[in-house]
């Protein structure tokens, strides 16, 4: 995930270079570091990335570590079912969620990987039973028909409980992966991680909306 | 980064551990001219070089997510945890103590919450007040000057409130509250619960050459600029500038060595890099290895003169172990949905908190001591993998566009409440050497015994009820709580990482390990400067008291050495 190609790369490289400069800075005193921090602040204002809506992901170059090619394809389709593109931001795949998921499964291994692989297989089994093809080859309407069985715990059939749990975990991971991506952070939006010269407290428009002024 | 490994120096003092207590001892002793050797079991850490400050989550390996070996994720300045490979411990049947150990220069002060609360007058004399537990051999007045000096050195923001048993300090101005904090404050006002500026060791003004905070809510990563307190940046590096401090990292101390007269002569440690056993000699030994590690060291330092372990003629080493009572509830607040986007980072911690407010009602309650409330939430801090976890109930079910739109609306509308309460020390909570079990260096390990008392359970239950009241008064709904029912959702012992006791101070050598100056009754040139001397654990987080106490102990050491009494 770290070295992926993306339109943001230049900006990121710049930011890294600044951080590197900070790391190399002598320990002689605090002020030079403080002025570097001001440079960091200057180099990474939220506005500088505002115009950017292109792909965060790198599906073309990423080599999955634990998922096989079919599982990888399924995870991509499934992630985009969970978080599709809308007028504000791109889809899970565009945000690099499948890459995150594969890396995370490789990192955690164990029961989580088993559970995800079980769930992906279940989707194919059910799709073949109903539509005679794998999940990824189904129409979006057919995919939704299968997902609707497992995405609503209160309505789900008792025999599907294991795969309902799978879907809940996968959805948490997709949400986590999406909203920790550069695209997702802008989608929320999280406006922090910007060094401030002083702290202003809660802005007036928010105070007003909360009835605090 | 370690200095020369072998030398036959006779140091004025050896300090074991480089956290809050060890750092403060080194700072004071070196400034008084003493040649000190500090031994740290972990590796070197310098936030100016090693901190992950400002790094984006999407640039971090595995999105900085938590794992068994990194319980707080990839960003926090933590090396160590509750489980460390090669360094086991055990629990007696019925106990489930969690022993947190830090293995890095500066210990937990790199990542800690910076909450800096003074113990009040009641907190030093709890037995006199309610007949439970034990009094300290010192009073608030004894420690107050050292709280003053510590706050002036490290920098603590806060506000003068003049509240009961909540002494005001030498404060820097507090930062303005965040939006969600104001919502909670308004609810607390209606419930007559005080919600006041918190007291954190974070600079809101430049101090002693350190710049003020840049407000990116990342104190737990340790501050690259030194704008909050950590032992390396605030104490150890300045102490080294005196030329009197030598620090050896990767030095795991096995035992304190004593001479035929029973006095400490130095320590024996394992140089973890070479695996060699090394002995270092000193006129004074200061243990600041963290409460349980200090107890372990004492118990492992057996000699003909100290057959039950060093400084243990009372049998009190390892006894009366304590940790803070914790219980949590998370709430969802519809009023925080759809707010205009805003930066809510602030300092790396809460700007407001609720100190204990029921001193006058204590007799009506089913527990004798107090707790305070910490809370976080809103849009504070960089989103992590769990940013929308557990919100399923409010995200609704399903997937697709509706899920995405709802996620955006729900972001920032959660607030989590955490209680931190006082545990009454009990006889059933202690550590001891675990038979013949040893760690990877052959050092005998600890076995823990730990029990909450009924009052702690009642306190946790009260926390849950109070959090519920606050959430309701603020127009919210409870979404998750820490397994309430029977136990009030009480934490496991050690989970708060506030463990103290195990070498308590006292005025009677029969019932305490240390005298009122944290000097071992049985060994005049042995001192303890971490949380082990604590006689009780107030609801106040222990670090500020560890620092103030270590300062006082250091001054005493210097005076005693000058008077040739040790």
Interface residues (C-beta under 8 A of the other chain):
Chain A: X1 X2 X12 X15 X16 X19 X22 X23 X25 X27 X29 X30 X31 X33 X34 X37 X40 X41 X56 X81 X82 X83 X84 X86 X88 X96 X100 X103 X104 X107 X108 X147 X151 X152 X153 X154 X168 X171 X172 X173 X175 X176 X177 X179 X180 X181 X182 X184 X185 X187 X188 X189 X190 X191 X192 X193 X194 X195 X196 X197 X198 X199 X200 X201 X202 X203 X205 X206 X207 X209 X210 X212
Chain B: X46 X48 X49 X54 X55 X56 X57 X58 X59 X61 X62 X63 X65 X67 X175 X176 X177 X178 X179 X182 X183 X186 X204 X209 X210 X211 X212 X213 X214 X215 X216 X217 X218 X224 X225 X226 X237 X335 X336 X339 X340 X341 X342 X343 X344 X345 X346 X347 X379 X380 X381 X382 X383 X384 X385 X386 X387 X388 X389 X392 X397 X398 X399 X400 X401 X403 X404 X405 X407 X408 X411 X412
